[in-house]
Amino acid sequence: MKTFHIRTALVILAALALVLPVAFTDAQMKGTIKIATQSPLSGGQAALGEGIKLGTQLAIEQKKGPIEKLGFKVELVPYDD
């Protein structure tokens, strides 16, 4: 009976040793990927520039899942031209 408990404890420890590093790796952020846009955000063409910025933001929101699973944060940085 004592051998069974020792064996069970060893199996549990081995499983935790395999699972815990993967769980903590996903939670750690490695850095930020900044995606920039340069479009007219002021003046007469501001409506066009705002559309470009919003389209880029939508694309980032749709595609950032796999990148964030790798530990990176994705951020939009819009610039006015």
N, C-alpha and C positions, 0 to 999 in steps of 0.2 A: 504494500500500500504506500509506503514511504517513497519507493522508487517511482511509483506512478505520479506522485505529487511533484517530485523533483523533475521528472520528464515533462510534465505539464508546464511547470514554471519555465523550463528551458525553452519550450516551444513558444510560449507567450513572449518571452524576452527576445527570442530570435525574430518573431513577427514584428514586434515593436521596433527592433533595430532596423528592419527593412522599411517600415512605414513612416516612422517619425521624421527622418531626414527629408523625405519627399514632401511631407505635409508642411514643414517649415520652409522649404525652398520656395514653394509657391507663394507663401505669405510675404517673403522678403522682396522689397522693391529694389531693383538694380539701378534705376535711373529714370530719366525722363526723355522721351523722344518728342521734340518740338517740330511741328509741321507749320511752316509759315505760308501765308498768302500775301500777295501784294496786289491790291486792287483799289479803285477809287472809293474811299469810304466817306468822303466829304465832297461837296461841290455838286455840279450838275449831273454827274454820273454816279452819284452815291447809291442810287437804287440798284444799278448794275453791280456795283462793288459789294453791296450788302448781300445780293443773291449769290455771288461767288463765295463770300465768306460763309454763308449759311449752308451752301452746298458742300463745301469742304468740311464743315462741322458735322453735317449729316454722314458723310462718308467716313469720317473718323469714328463716329459713334457706332456705325455699322461694322467696322473692321477692326476695332481695337481689342475685341475679346481675346483672340489668340495671342496678341502681343502682350496683353496684361497677364496672361497665364505664364508667360516667360519671365515676368517680373518687372516689366517696364510700364511706365505711365505714359500715355499719349496726350499731348496738349496742342491746341491750335494757337498760333501767334499771328494775328492779322496785322498787316502794315498798310497804311494809307499811302498811295503813290501821288 
